[in-house]
Amino acid sequence: MLKFLRRSDGETRAKTESAVNRSRHGLFGRIRDVFQRSRLDESIWEELEELLISGDVGVETSLDLVEDLRTRTRTESLQEPEQIFDALKEELVALLNSTNENSNSQPTAAETPPLVVLVVGVNGVGKTTSIAKLAYAYKQEGRQVLLAAADTFRAAAIDQLQIWGDRVGVDVVAHSQGADPGAVAYDSFQAARARGADTLIIDTAGRLHTKTNLMAEAKKIHSVIRRLEPSAPHEVLLALDATTGHNGLSQARAFTDALGCTGVFLAKLDGTARGGIVLAISRELGLPIHYIGTGEGVEDMAPFNPRDFVEALLAPAD
């Protein structure tokens, strides 16, 4: 995660708790209930597997988590339900932390401004709103932000970004619909340097991995920016919709293969009761989650903290 986008620990924790409220009251609340029993038997493992899979954790990840937990329970002679429950939380945190630590595509801070963030993803995932949230957060940190409307393919995409730019109070570099996205990226980078902006966030056309022409355009934007500044883009952020669950993972793999995504902005986490998709993204895509959407407002996002997420997900329901 880009380190200068900071919130207080308390604020991040509160936003995370709000984002997983539906999941905490749903399937993951039932996981906690399993460990409230006075005694545990073999049936717990099958029940835990079913709940994890139902919570969008994924089959392979769920089976591995349960097997690791069974092994730990045996080797550490854990007997009390609360001890095993704590061990489960530690396993979940370790899974999420390992993705961040082992990622080979961690973003690099810009030595010479602007910092360039390229945002990609399919239509309807909340990409434009996520860009607005990022712009707002950067601006709150005192940074001068510029947005680039390089989604010239979809009707009204430019207008939408300009509306968000007005709301947040940041300028938008835009051409007309149908213009060359690479030219927009080029002009926006030059404008950022000329205006002294230290952060440039580039919107791209929402595209399916099967649309080879649009994926080629995304690669072109990437290469245009790379020619202007060899270290850029400093982050290639994949916007994903948490409510789509595993349906979006195959598309995400294609983006990662084509563009070298460095992390995920998980939008609409507050809109799903199956928050296990966070674990599936980390395990199956090998990508760290950098930010989560915690509501509909422009201020409703938080940097992702694995321990805060797990503690909030498995906290007692109100």
Number of C-alpha atoms within 10 A of each C-alpha: 19 14 9 10 15 15 13 7 10 10 11 19 21 14 23 28 21 18 28 25 23 21 24 26 17 18 24 27 19 18 20 20 12 18 19 14 11 9 11 15 6 7 8 15 17 11 13 21 22 16 20 25 20 16 22 25 27 21 15 12 20 23 19 12 20 19 14 15 20 17 12 16 17 11 9 10 11 14 12 15 17 15 13 20 18 12 18 20 17 15 18 17 19 13 18 25 16 14 20 20 10 12 15 12 16 19 21 17 18 17 8 10 16 26 22 25 21 27 24 29 27 21 16 11 20 19 26 25 18 25 25 26 22 24 27 24 22 18 18 13 13 9 16 19 26 27 27 28 27 33 29 21 19 14 11 12 20 23 13 14 25 22 14 22 20 13 12 19 16 17 17 22 20 23 18 12 18 12 14 17 27 19 16 23 29 17 15 24 29 14 17 24 15 9 11 14 17 18 23 26 29 27 25 27 23 23 22 16 18 10 9 11 11 17 20 13 19 26 15 17 22 19 18 21 20 14 11 13 17 11 18 23 27 22 25 26 29 25 27 29 25 28 21 15 21 16 11 17 17 12 17 25 18 16 24 19 9 14 19 17 24 24 26 26 29 28 24 23 27 25 20 21 21 27 29 25 25 22 26 25 28 23 19 16 16 20 26 29 25 19 22 28 29 25 17 16 11 20 17 21 27 25 21 22 19 20 17 18 23 22 19 22 28 21 16 13 16 6
